[in-house]
């Protein structure tokens, strides 16, 4: 039983088996060819493609305007990735403790500071409540320094955004 779990895992970590999801299932049906290509690259984990695609969704450029998709893509571009993943394998014999296997899933990458800025600006523009403005303020603090102060000093419901943090 244990061999049935460990052998496929070992093959996946050595590169003998790949689990690449076909890109056709990840793209919007009505999108143009350039947007479809961008969606494939973003789905593969490219932060620059995620940022550009988020900008397109925010403006409605080549796709239907969708601010929630833009926000998710900005966040994806802003966050880093350690390149590691953990898998819990339960015990198959005594039922007590399993094993955690850590494996490298790809290169380590840092997030894009400009994606934090775009995310903060989007959250500020769409903020409807004090809680939304608080989230926008916390996001602005992670933005690149040249725009951080400008965002924190901007008007948000009659107060400066920085007052919500």
Residue pairs with C-beta under 8 A, 6 or more apart in sequence:
1 92
2 92
2 93
5 89
5 92
6 89
8 17
9 87
9 89
9 101
11 17
12 18
12 19
12 103
13 103
13 104
21 43
23 39
23 40
23 43
23 44
26 39
26 40
26 43
27 35
27 36
27 39
27 40
28 35
28 36
28 39
28 63
30 63
30 64
31 39
31 62
31 63
32 62
34 62
35 53
35 56
35 62
35 63
38 49
38 52
38 53
38 56
39 53
41 49
42 49
42 50
42 53
42 73
42 76
45 81
45 106
45 109
47 76
47 77
47 78
47 109
47 111
47 112
47 115
48 77
48 112
50 73
50 74
50 76
50 77
50 115
51 73
51 74
51 77
51 112
51 114
51 115
51 118
53 73
54 69
54 70
54 71
54 72
54 73
54 74
54 76
54 77
54 115
54 118
55 61
55 70
55 118
56 62
56 63
57 63
57 65
57 66
57 67
57 69
57 70
57 73
58 65
58 67
58 70
58 118
58 122
59 65
67 122
67 126
70 122
71 119
71 122
71 123
74 115
74 116
74 118
74 119
74 122
75 115
75 119
77 111
77 112
77 115
78 111
78 112
78 113
78 115
78 116
78 119
78 142
79 111
80 108
80 109
80 110
80 111
81 106
81 108
81 109
82 108
83 104
83 105
83 106
83 107
83 108
83 109
84 102
84 103
84 104
84 105
85 102
85 103
85 104
85 105
86 100
86 101
86 102
86 103
87 100
87 101
87 102
87 103
88 98
88 99
88 100
89 98
89 99
89 100
89 101
90 98
91 97
91 98
91 99
113 143
113 144
114 144
116 139
116 142
116 143
116 144
117 143
117 144
117 147
117 148
117 151
119 139
119 143
120 136
120 139
120 140
120 142
120 143
120 147
120 151
121 151
123 132
123 135
123 136
123 139
124 133
124 136
124 140
124 151
124 154
124 156
124 161
126 132
127 133
127 135
127 136
127 156
127 157
130 157
130 164
133 156
133 157
133 161
133 164
134 164
134 165
136 156
136 161
136 164
137 152
137 156
137 161
137 162
137 164
137 165
138 165
140 148
140 151
140 152
140 161
140 162
141 148
141 152
141 165
143 151
151 161
152 160
152 161
152 162
152 165
153 160
153 161
153 162
154 160
154 161
155 161
156 164
